[in-house]
Amino acid sequence: MTANGDMIIALDRERMQAMADKNVDRLNELLCKDLVYTHSSARLDTKESLIGAMESGATVYTSVEPSDVAAQDLGDAVVLTGAAKITVVANGNPNSFGVRFTDVYHNQDGTWRMVAWQSTKTPD
């Protein structure tokens, strides 16, 4: 694995923790303005709608725990694949489930930002 791969795996863990901590300032730094976030339910979010749902309390991530994360360093982009256990309260309904994910970060003028997320629920 390359230095970029290791760095982006660590950065994505930080992003997941920022979601659980409701750290909107850090998420604004880590997420690309043109983010495409595809939930395991197939619902799409933009950066604005994802953060907005967290700020309003419609979506409350209580934990996001990644595992088996691997990186493909493509130079100015890094693709992550892995698994995660997500605990969330969505519209007042608590839920906990596992996902497999693909996550893409892009180096934008020296700052790495997440540009895409796609996840699929794993069987219970």
C-alpha positions as CSV (number, residue, x, y, z in Angstrom):
1,M,0.0,0.0,0.0
2,T,1.2,3.5,-0.7
3,A,1.6,6.5,1.6
4,N,-1.6,8.0,0.0
5,G,-3.5,4.8,0.7
6,D,-2.6,4.7,4.3
7,M,-3.2,8.4,4.8
8,I,-6.7,8.1,3.1
9,I,-7.7,5.1,5.2
10,A,-6.8,7.2,8.3
11,L,-8.6,10.2,6.9
12,D,-11.8,8.2,6.2
13,R,-11.7,6.8,9.8
14,E,-11.6,10.5,10.9
15,R,-14.6,11.2,8.6
16,M,-16.6,8.4,10.1
17,Q,-15.8,9.5,13.6
18,A,-16.8,13.1,12.7
19,M,-20.2,11.7,11.5
20,A,-20.7,9.9,14.9
21,D,-19.5,13.0,16.8
22,K,-21.7,15.3,14.7
23,N,-18.6,17.4,13.9
24,V,-20.1,19.4,11.1
25,D,-17.0,21.7,10.8
26,R,-14.7,18.8,10.1
27,L,-17.2,17.2,7.7
28,N,-17.3,20.4,5.8
29,E,-13.6,20.2,5.4
30,L,-13.5,16.5,4.4
31,L,-16.5,16.3,2.0
32,C,-16.3,17.6,-1.6
33,K,-18.9,20.2,-2.5
34,D,-20.0,17.9,-5.3
35,L,-20.3,14.8,-3.1
36,V,-22.5,11.9,-4.3
37,Y,-23.4,9.9,-1.2
38,T,-25.4,6.7,-2.0
39,H,-26.8,5.1,1.2
40,S,-27.4,1.4,1.5
41,S,-31.1,2.1,1.0
42,A,-30.3,3.6,-2.4
43,R,-31.2,7.1,-1.1
44,L,-28.9,9.8,-2.5
45,D,-27.4,12.7,-0.6
46,T,-25.3,15.7,-1.6
47,K,-22.9,17.2,0.9
48,E,-25.5,19.8,1.7
49,S,-28.3,17.3,2.3
50,L,-26.2,14.8,4.2
51,I,-24.9,17.5,6.6
52,G,-28.3,19.1,6.8
53,A,-30.0,15.9,7.9
54,M,-27.4,15.5,10.6
55,E,-27.8,19.1,11.8
56,S,-31.6,18.8,11.9
57,G,-31.5,15.5,13.8
58,A,-33.3,13.6,11.0
59,T,-30.2,11.4,10.8
60,V,-28.1,10.8,13.9
61,Y,-25.1,8.5,13.4
62,T,-24.2,7.0,16.8
63,S,-21.3,4.9,15.5
64,V,-19.6,4.0,12.3
65,E,-16.9,1.3,12.7
66,P,-14.9,0.4,9.6
67,S,-13.1,-2.9,9.0
68,D,-11.1,-4.7,6.3
69,V,-10.4,-1.4,4.5
70,A,-8.1,-1.6,1.4
71,A,-6.9,1.3,-0.7
72,Q,-6.1,1.7,-4.4
73,D,-3.9,4.7,-5.0
74,L,-4.5,6.2,-8.4
75,G,-2.4,9.3,-7.9
76,D,-4.8,12.2,-7.4
77,A,-7.6,9.8,-6.4
78,V,-7.7,6.9,-3.9
79,V,-10.5,4.3,-3.9
80,L,-11.3,2.6,-0.6
81,T,-13.2,-0.6,-0.3
82,G,-14.2,-2.2,3.0
83,A,-16.9,-3.0,5.5
84,A,-18.5,-1.0,8.3
85,K,-20.9,-1.5,11.1
86,I,-23.3,1.5,11.3
87,T,-25.6,2.5,14.1
88,V,-28.0,5.3,13.2
89,V,-31.3,6.9,14.3
90,A,-33.1,7.9,11.1
91,N,-36.3,9.9,11.5
92,G,-36.6,8.6,15.1
93,N,-36.1,5.0,14.2
94,P,-32.9,3.3,15.6
95,N,-31.1,0.9,13.3
96,S,-27.9,-1.0,13.3
97,F,-26.5,-2.9,10.2
98,G,-23.4,-3.8,8.3
99,V,-22.4,-2.6,4.9
100,R,-19.7,-3.2,2.3
101,F,-18.6,0.1,0.8
102,T,-16.7,1.8,-2.0
103,D,-15.4,5.3,-1.1
104,V,-13.5,7.7,-3.3
105,Y,-11.2,10.5,-2.3
106,H,-9.7,13.1,-4.6
107,N,-6.8,15.4,-4.1
108,Q,-8.2,18.9,-4.8
109,D,-5.3,21.4,-4.9
110,G,-3.5,19.7,-2.1
111,T,-6.6,18.9,0.1
112,W,-8.0,15.4,0.0
113,R,-11.8,15.3,0.0
114,M,-14.4,12.5,-0.2
115,V,-16.2,12.7,-3.6
116,A,-18.3,9.5,-3.5
117,W,-19.7,6.9,-1.2
118,Q,-21.6,3.8,-2.2
119,S,-22.7,1.1,0.3
120,T,-24.6,-2.1,0.2
121,K,-26.2,-3.7,3.3
122,T,-24.7,-7.1,4.3
123,P,-26.9,-10.0,5.3
124,D,-27.6,-10.1,9.1
